[in-house]
């Protein structure tokens, strides 16, 4: 069965091209929506044709072709099973009426025989006709009711979810009855007590005689307070005033976001800013991102924070099609500690308009800094972001459709070139051997086909509701774990063989485009391919193209992704083994600027007693002061976390 967003006549024009008895319209949902049921092969072919003609159609998660000729196989057995049932007599037919989806007309209780329910199984569902007939049925006539008014002014859906809301609104709109109310007793992922009481309140406000005592479970008769003192509610003057900061705090336009935080009180329209304290208990997925034994805040977290901030600044009367991030750069890695004060992230935005560059209009430049306790903030990431709206520059507009077709062809042509396959277990075993210990939330790569400098892959992110059912996360256009897993695909494109000899960590990218269609990818089932464009010493540049599983629409594109390779976390070789390397070795030493004279002498003496360096021609002892001198005179060195890194050319 497939749901089709088109009128019945349009769908019939497709069905007429097939032999009779293969498919039929099973449900007339609304004037512009139907459901088709029938043979599986024909249904799949029809689905491809409709999608090819840009007509909305999706397969329904059912196992049987209900309301089609397939149901005739069980109709006789079904009739025999319920033949003993007889309809009950309804005394007050004026108060209770039933509009049948089998006949599309008003029926009596006597019509509900066993044969009626068999007909209901094998016949199309005339839901649109039944609702239309219901609206035309005569209500109690009063002098104030106009004859042209509908017989019903409020519709209540009783079911596990508001599944019929869309078709009902389309039916009412076709009859110019938008003023007719609608409510559903239950909504998916919402507290049933709250939704049911909300419906009772709406009915009460519309004059329906609702038993409020029963709704509120009142055990006693309420009494009206009659002894309250009189008060002149004169609101002509206001005696309350607030500052701009207090107003920003009391009248926030967006709730707190679990990744971005809240707008700061001194934020304004020209320089918006957000503050957020990282709570590992609130976001336990962060603890699943372990690099060489340390919890490293994913670079994807900074990118998604900028995306969510830009979405909060979007224009209310326009629909976002894509979010574009450019010139993103990681300035300093953020290592998180499970003990001590929480890390505070501060996100700053400001307009990036350049009068000499028309492309800069609408862009925001952003900077994300972090601090712990009373320390001064340190900048961790920067870049710029822009929102692209529908009918302006959507992902498939202005040439993007041709680009997507070319990328799809490149993806399909990649398959015959592969020389190595990796499944999920093999991939994350190699990642662990390389020093990247990813928890369940980051294990999304299910299969990968590898070639020289490229790989194709498929991603299925874990169900976040099942991995942490008590987690209360904000809505994301794309979750940081999903974006991080997309970047992980670069591991397969840069490492030959089964094991990962090195792992590239992202430090920057030129551009990132995320389609608004990612909102619909709850489980993030994606496919794509990764291509290495350029390699240098410990530097890799790549492009990543991401689409839906069947490649019917593009979802994410990362261009010019630059990564720095980290060596695999294998048993450390001795200095004697490290020297013959063709380019040199990385040796970690204390930062000499942090040592006084006595500490430096003590350290040098200790090294001289236990270290000797040997080359091919001779054996000689290298004084540590000589090594420091070499570092100062020309060897590469940089300070990281209080340690001096020295690279010595061999």
C-alpha positions in Angstrom: 0.0 0.0 0.0 1.2 3.5 -0.8 -0.1 6.9 0.2 -0.3 9.3 -2.8 -0.7 13.1 -2.5 -2.9 13.5 -5.6 -6.5 13.6 -6.6 -8.3 10.3 -7.4 -8.7 11.2 -11.1 -4.9 11.8 -11.4 -4.1 8.4 -9.8 -6.7 6.6 -12.0 -4.9 7.9 -15.1 -1.8 5.9 -13.8 -3.8 2.8 -12.8 -5.4 2.6 -16.3 -2.0 1.8 -17.8 -1.9 -1.5 -15.8 -4.0 -4.6 -16.4 -7.2 -4.8 -14.4 -7.0 -6.6 -11.1 -3.5 -5.6 -10.0 -4.1 -2.4 -8.1 -7.0 -0.2 -7.0 -7.6 2.9 -4.9 -8.1 1.6 -1.4 -8.8 4.8 0.5 -10.2 8.1 -0.7 -8.7 10.2 2.1 -9.4 13.7 0.8 -10.0 15.5 -2.5 -6.2 15.6 -2.9 -5.0 12.4 -1.2 -5.6 8.7 -1.8 -4.2 5.3 -0.8 -3.4 2.7 -3.5 -3.4 -1.1 -2.6 -2.6 -4.1 -4.7 0.2 -6.5 -5.9 3.6 -5.7 -4.5 5.5 -5.6 -7.8 2.9 -3.3 -9.4 2.8 -1.1 -6.3 6.6 -0.7 -6.3 6.6 0.2 -10.0 3.8 2.8 -9.5 5.8 4.3 -6.6 8.8 4.8 -8.8 6.7 6.4 -11.6 5.0 8.8 -9.2 8.3 9.9 -7.6 9.7 10.4 -11.0 6.9 12.7 -11.9 7.4 14.7 -8.6 4.1 13.4 -7.1 4.3 12.7 -3.4 4.1 9.0 -2.7 5.4 6.8 0.1 5.0 3.2 1.0 3.0 2.3 4.1 4.4 0.0 6.8 1.8 -2.7 6.4 2.1 -6.4 5.5 -1.2 -6.8 3.6 -3.0 -5.1 0.8 -6.1 -4.1 2.7 -9.2 -3.0 0.8 -8.1 -4.7 -2.4 -8.8 -7.9 -4.2 -6.3 -9.7 -1.9 -8.8 -9.4 1.0 -11.3 -11.5 -1.0 -9.2 -14.6 0.0 -10.3 -14.3 3.6 -13.7 -12.7 3.2 -15.7 -16.0 3.4 -13.8 -17.1 6.5 -14.1 -13.7 8.0 -17.9 -13.8 7.4 -18.2 -17.2 9.0 -16.3 -15.9 12.1 -18.6 -13.0 12.7 -21.9 -14.4 11.3 -23.3 -14.8 14.8 -23.0 -11.1 15.6 -26.2 -8.9 15.4 -26.3 -5.1 15.6 -27.8 -3.5 18.7 -30.8 -1.3 18.4 -30.3 2.4 18.9 -33.3 4.1 20.4 -32.3 7.8 19.9 -31.3 8.0 16.2 -31.9 11.7 16.3 -29.0 12.2 18.7 -26.6 9.6 17.4 -25.9 9.2 13.7 -23.2 7.3 11.9 -21.6 8.3 8.6 -20.3 5.2 6.9 -16.9 5.0 5.2 -18.2 2.0 3.3 -21.2 3.6 1.7 -20.3 7.3 2.1 -23.8 7.9 3.5 -25.6 8.1 6.8 -26.6 4.6 8.0 -28.7 3.1 10.8 -27.6 0.7 13.4 -29.6 -2.0 11.7 -27.2 -1.8 8.7 -24.3 -2.9 10.8 -24.6 -6.6 10.0 -21.8 -9.1 9.6 -22.0 -8.7 5.8 -21.4 -4.9 6.3 -18.1 -5.6 8.0 -17.0 -8.0 5.3 -17.8 -5.3 2.7 -15.8 -2.9 4.8 -12.7 -5.2 4.5 -12.8 -5.7 0.7 -14.1 -2.3 -0.4 -12.4 1.1 -0.7 -12.6 3.4 2.3 -14.8 6.4 1.3 -13.5 8.6 4.1 -13.7 11.9 2.2 -17.3 11.2 1.1 -18.2 10.1 4.7 -16.9 13.3 6.2 -18.5 15.4 3.5 -21.9 13.7 4.1 -21.5 14.2 7.9 -21.0 17.9 7.4 -24.2 18.0 5.3 -26.4 16.0 7.7 -29.1 18.1 9.3 -28.5 19.3 12.9 -31.0 20.6 15.4 -32.7 23.5 13.6 -33.0 26.7 15.5 -34.0 30.2 14.5 -30.5 31.4 14.8 -28.9 28.7 12.6 -28.6 29.5 8.9 -29.6 26.8 6.6 -26.2 26.9 4.8 -24.2 26.3 7.9 -22.8 22.7 8.4 -24.5 20.3 10.6 -21.3 19.9 12.7 -19.1 22.7 14.0 -16.4 20.6 15.8 -14.7 17.3 15.0 -13.0 15.1 17.6 -10.7 12.3 16.5 -10.6 9.4 19.0 -7.5 7.3 18.2 -3.8 6.8 19.1 -2.7 9.9 17.2 -4.0 12.8 15.1 -3.5 10.7 11.9 -6.6 12.1 10.1 -5.9 15.8 10.8 -4.4 16.4 7.4 -7.1 14.8 5.3 -9.9 16.4 7.4 -8.3 19.9 6.9 -8.1 19.3 3.2 -11.8 18.2 3.1 -12.9 21.2 5.1 -10.9 23.5 2.9 -12.4 22.2 -0.3 -15.8 23.0 1.1 -14.8 26.4 2.6 -15.4 25.2 6.1 -12.1 26.2 7.7 -14.0 27.6 10.7 -15.0 24.1 11.8 -12.9 23.0 14.8 -10.8 19.9 15.1 -9.1 18.2 18.0 -7.5 14.8 18.7 -7.8 13.1 22.1 -4.3 11.6 21.8 -1.1 12.8 20.2 2.1 10.8 19.7 4.9 11.5 22.2 2.6 13.7 24.3 1.1 13.1 27.8 -2.4 11.6 27.2 -3.8 13.2 30.3 -2.8 16.7 29.0 -4.1 16.1 25.5 -7.4 14.7 26.6 -8.0 17.5 29.1 -7.2 20.0 26.4 -9.9 18.6 24.2 -12.4 18.7 27.0 -11.5 22.4 27.6 -11.9 23.3 23.9 -15.3 21.5 23.8 -16.4 23.4 27.0 -15.3 26.7 25.5 -17.5 26.0 22.4 -20.6 25.4 24.5 -20.6 21.6 24.7 -22.0 20.4 28.1 -18.8 18.9 29.4 -18.9 17.4 32.9 -16.0 19.4 34.4 -16.2 17.6 37.7 -15.6 14.3 36.0 -12.8 15.7 33.9 -11.0 17.0 37.0 -12.0 14.0 39.2 -13.6 16.3 41.8 -15.1 14.4 44.7 -16.9 17.4 46.2 -19.1 20.2 44.9 -17.1 23.4 44.4 -18.3 26.7 45.9 -18.0 30.2 44.5 -16.1 32.7 46.7 -18.4 35.5 47.4 -16.5 37.4 50.2 -13.5 38.7 48.2 -12.9 42.4 48.7 -13.8 44.8 45.9 -10.9 46.1 43.8 -10.9 48.8 41.1 -9.0 47.1 38.3 -7.8 50.3 36.7 -5.3 49.5 34.1 -5.0 52.9 32.4 -1.6 53.5 34.1 1.4 51.2 34.2 3.6 51.3 37.3 6.0 48.6 36.2 9.1 49.1 34.1 12.0 46.7 33.3 15.4 47.2 31.8 16.4 45.8 28.4 18.3 42.9 30.1 15.4 42.1 32.4 13.0 42.1 29.4 15.3 39.8 27.4 15.3 37.4 30.4 11.5 37.5 31.0 10.4 37.4 27.3 12.7 34.9 25.6 11.5 34.0 22.1 13.1 30.5 22.3 13.4 28.0 25.2 16.7 26.7 26.4 18.4 24.5 23.9 20.3 21.4 25.1 23.3 22.1 22.9 23.2 25.9 22.4 21.8 27.1 25.7 19.9 30.4 26.1 20.3 33.9 24.8 22.4 36.0 27.1 20.7 38.9 28.9 23.0 41.5 27.2 22.3 40.0 23.7 20.8 42.2 21.1 19.6 42.0 17.5 23.0 43.2 16.1 25.2 41.0 18.3 23.2 37.9 19.5 24.9 35.6 21.9 24.1 32.4 23.8 25.6 30.7 26.8 25.5 27.0 27.6 27.0 24.9 30.4 28.0 21.4 29.2 26.4 18.8 31.4 27.7 15.3 30.7 24.7 13.8 32.5 22.2 15.8 30.3 24.2 15.0 27.1 25.7 11.6 27.9 26.6 11.1 24.2 29.5 13.4 24.6 31.2 10.8 26.9 31.0 8.4 24.0 33.5 10.6 22.0 36.9 9.4 23.4 40.1 10.2 21.6 43.3 8.7 23.0 41.8 8.2 26.4 40.3 11.8 26.7 36.7 13.0 26.3 37.0 15.4 23.3 34.1 17.6 22.5 33.2 16.8 18.9 33.9 19.5 16.3 30.4 18.6 15.0 29.0 20.0 18.3 30.4 23.5 17.5 29.0 23.3 13.9 25.5 22.2 15.0 25.4 24.9 17.8 26.1 27.6 15.1 23.3 26.0 12.9 20.8 26.0 15.7 21.7 29.6 16.6 21.1 30.7 13.0 17.8 28.9 12.9 16.7 30.9 15.9 17.5 34.1 14.0 15.5 33.0 10.9 12.7 35.1 9.5 9.3 34.0 10.9 7.4 34.4 7.6 9.8 32.4 5.5 10.6 28.7 5.2 14.2 27.6 5.5 15.5 25.3 2.7 19.1 24.9 3.6 21.7 26.1 6.2 25.1 26.9 4.8 28.3 27.1 6.9 31.6 28.4 5.5 35.2 29.0 6.5 34.7 26.9 9.7 37.9 26.3 11.7 38.7 24.6 15.0 41.0 27.0 16.8 41.6 24.8 19.9 40.4 21.4 20.9 38.1 21.2 23.9 38.9 18.4 26.4 36.2 17.8 28.9 36.7 16.6 32.5 34.1 14.6 34.4 35.2 16.2 37.7 35.3 19.9 38.7 33.4 22.9 37.4 31.4 22.5 34.2 32.6 24.0 31.0 30.7 27.0 29.7 30.4 27.6 26.0 29.7 31.1 24.7 28.5 31.6 21.2 28.8 35.0 19.6 27.1 36.2 16.4 27.6 39.4 14.4 26.8 40.5 10.9 29.4 39.6 8.3 28.2 42.2 5.7 30.9 43.5 3.5 29.8 46.4 1.3 32.4 45.4 -1.4 31.0 41.8 -1.5 27.3 41.4 -2.3 27.5 37.7 -1.3 28.0 38.7 2.3 24.5 40.0 2.7 22.6 37.8 5.2 25.7 36.1 6.5 26.5 35.8 10.2 30.1 35.5 11.5 30.3 33.4 14.7 32.8 32.5 17.3 32.5 29.8 20.0 34.6 30.1 23.2 34.8 28.0 26.3 35.8 28.6 29.9 35.8 26.7 33.3 35.3 28.4 36.6 36.7 31.9 36.7 39.2 31.3 33.9 39.2 33.6 30.8 37.4 32.2 27.8 39.4 30.6 25.0 38.2 30.5 21.4 37.5 27.0 20.1 35.8 27.5 16.8 34.8 30.2 14.3 33.2 30.5 10.9 30.2 32.1 9.2 26.7 30.8 8.6 23.8 31.7 6.3 20.2 30.6 5.9 18.8 29.9 2.4 15.0 30.0 2.1 12.6 28.2 -0.2 11.9 29.6 -3.6 15.2 31.4 -3.3 18.0 28.9 -3.3 16.8 25.5 -2.3 19.2 22.5 -2.4 17.6 21.3 -5.8 17.3 24.8 -7.3 19.6 26.9 -9.6 21.7 24.0 -10.9 21.8 21.9 -7.7 19.6 19.2 -9.4 22.2 18.7 -12.1 24.9 18.5 -9.4 23.0 16.0 -7.5 22.5 13.8 -10.5 26.2 13.9 -11.2 27.1 13.0 -7.7 24.6 10.1 -7.8 26.2 8.8 -11.0 29.6 9.1 -9.4 28.4 7.2 -6.4 27.0 4.4 -8.6 30.2 4.2 -10.6 32.2 3.8 -7.5 30.8 0.4 -6.6 32.7 -1.7 -9.2 36.0 -0.1 -8.2 36.0 -1.2 -4.6 38.7 -3.5 -3.3 37.8 -3.8 0.4 34.6 -4.1 2.4 34.1 -3.3 6.0 31.1 -4.0 8.2 30.2 -2.1 11.4 32.1 -4.4 13.7 35.3 -4.2 11.7 35.1 -0.5 11.3 34.8 0.3 15.0 37.3 -2.3 16.0 39.9 -0.6 13.8 38.8 2.8 15.2 39.4 1.5 18.7 42.9 0.2 17.8 43.7 3.7 16.4 42.7 5.3 19.8 39.2 6.4 19.0 36.8 4.7 21.4 33.2 5.5 20.2 30.2 4.6 22.3 26.8 3.5 21.0 25.6 7.0 20.0 28.5 7.3 17.6 28.3 3.9 16.0 26.3 4.7 12.9 28.4 3.3 10.0 26.9 -0.1 9.1 28.8 -0.9 6.0 31.6 0.6 3.8 33.0 -0.1 0.4 36.6 1.1 0.1 38.8 2.1 -2.8 42.0 4.1 -3.2 41.4 7.5 -1.7 37.6 7.1 -1.6 34.8 5.0 0.0 31.1 4.6 -0.3 29.1 3.9 2.8 25.7 3.6 4.5 24.8 5.0 7.9 22.0 4.1 10.3 22.1 6.1 13.5 20.9 4.3 16.7 17.5 5.2 17.9 18.1 7.9 20.5 14.8 7.3 22.3 15.8 3.6 22.9 19.4 4.3 23.9 18.4 6.9 26.5 14.6 6.9 26.9 14.7 9.4 29.8 16.8 11.9 27.8 15.1 15.3 27.1 16.9 16.7 24.1 16.0 19.7 22.1 15.2 19.4 18.4 18.1 19.5 16.0 18.3 20.0 12.3 21.1 17.5 12.4 22.4 15.9 15.6 26.1 16.3 16.4 26.5 12.5 16.5 25.1 12.2 13.0 27.4 14.9 11.6 30.4 13.4 13.4 29.7 9.9 12.0 29.6 11.4 8.5 33.1 12.7 9.1 34.2 9.3 10.4 33.8 7.9 6.8 37.0 9.7 6.0 38.9 7.0 8.0 38.0 4.4 5.4 39.1 6.6 2.5 42.5 7.4 4.0 43.7 4.1 5.4 44.8 1.2 3.3 44.1 -2.4 4.5 41.8 -3.4 7.2 43.3 -1.6 10.2 43.6 2.2 10.6 47.2 3.3 10.8 46.2 6.9 11.5 43.0 8.8 12.1 42.2 12.2 10.6 40.5 14.6 13.0 38.6 17.5 11.4 40.1 21.0 12.0 38.4 23.1 9.3 36.2 23.0 6.1 35.4 25.4 3.3 31.6 24.8 3.1 28.9 22.7 4.6 25.3 22.6 3.3 22.5 20.9 5.4 19.1 20.5 3.8 16.0 21.2 5.9 14.9 17.7 4.9 17.2 16.4 7.6 14.4 17.3 10.1 12.5 14.3 8.8 15.5 11.9 9.2 14.7 10.9 12.8 16.8 7.7 12.6 19.2 9.3 10.1 19.4 6.5 7.5 21.9 7.9 5.0 24.2 6.9 2.2 27.0 8.7 0.4 30.6 8.6 -0.5 33.8 10.3 0.6 36.7 11.4 -1.8 40.1 12.5 -0.7 41.1 15.5 -2.8 44.6 16.3 -1.5 47.1 14.8 0.9 50.1 16.4 2.5 52.3 15.7 5.5 49.7 14.9 8.2 47.1 16.9 6.3 44.1 15.6 4.3 41.5 17.5 2.3 38.3 15.7 1.3 34.8 16.1 0.0 31.8 14.2 1.5 28.5 13.9 -0.3 25.4 12.6 1.7 22.0 11.7 0.4 19.0 9.7 1.4 19.3 5.9 1.3 17.8 5.7 -2.2 19.5 8.9 -3.3 16.3 10.6 -4.2 17.4 13.9 -2.5 20.6 15.4 -1.3 20.9 16.1 2.4 24.4 17.1 3.4 27.5 18.3 1.5 30.9 19.0 3.0 33.4 20.6 0.7 37.1 21.2 1.5 37.1 19.2 4.7 40.6 19.6 6.2 41.8 17.1 8.8 45.0 16.5 10.7 46.2 12.9 11.0 46.8 11.6 14.5 49.1 8.5 14.7 47.5 5.3 15.8 47.6 4.7 19.6 49.8 1.6 19.4 52.6 0.6 21.9 55.1 3.5 21.9 58.4 2.7 20.2 61.7 3.5 21.9 63.7 6.5 20.9 66.2 4.1 19.2 63.4 2.7 17.1 62.0 6.1 16.3 65.1 7.8 15.0 65.3 6.0 11.6 61.9 7.3 10.5 62.2 9.1 7.1 60.7 12.4 8.3 61.4 12.4 12.0 59.7 11.6 15.3 57.4 13.5 17.7 58.9 13.7 21.1 57.0 15.1 24.1 59.0 17.2 26.6 58.2 19.6 29.4 57.7 23.3 28.4 61.1 24.7 29.5 59.5 28.2 30.0 57.6 26.7 33.0 60.8 25.3 34.7 63.1 27.2 36.9 66.9 26.7 36.8 67.0 23.9 39.4 64.1 22.0 37.9 65.7 22.2 34.4 69.1 20.9 35.7 67.4 18.1 37.6 65.4 17.1 34.5 68.5 17.2 32.2 70.5 15.1 34.6 67.8 12.5 34.7 67.5 12.3 31.0 71.3 11.9 30.5 71.3 9.0 32.9 68.7 7.0 31.0 68.7 8.1 27.4 71.1 7.5 24.6 70.6 8.0 20.9 72.3 5.8 18.3 72.5 6.3 14.5 73.8 4.0 11.7 77.4 5.2 11.8 78.2 5.9 15.4 76.8 5.9 18.9 76.7 9.2 20.8 75.0 10.6 23.9 72.7 13.6 23.0 72.5 16.1 25.9 69.0 17.3 26.5 70.2 20.9 26.4 71.5 20.2 22.9 68.0 18.9 21.9 66.4 22.0 23.4 68.9 24.2 21.5 68.1 22.4 18.2 64.4 23.1 18.8 65.1 26.7 19.3 67.4 27.1 16.3 65.2 25.6 13.6 63.4 22.4 14.5 59.6 22.5 14.7 58.2 23.0 18.1 54.9 24.1 19.6 53.3 24.2 23.0 50.2 22.2 23.8 48.7 21.8 27.3 51.9 22.8 29.0 54.1 20.5 27.0 56.8 21.3 24.4 56.4 19.3 21.2 59.8 19.0 19.3 60.1 17.5 15.8 63.7 16.7 15.0 64.7 16.0 11.3 66.7 12.7 11.0 
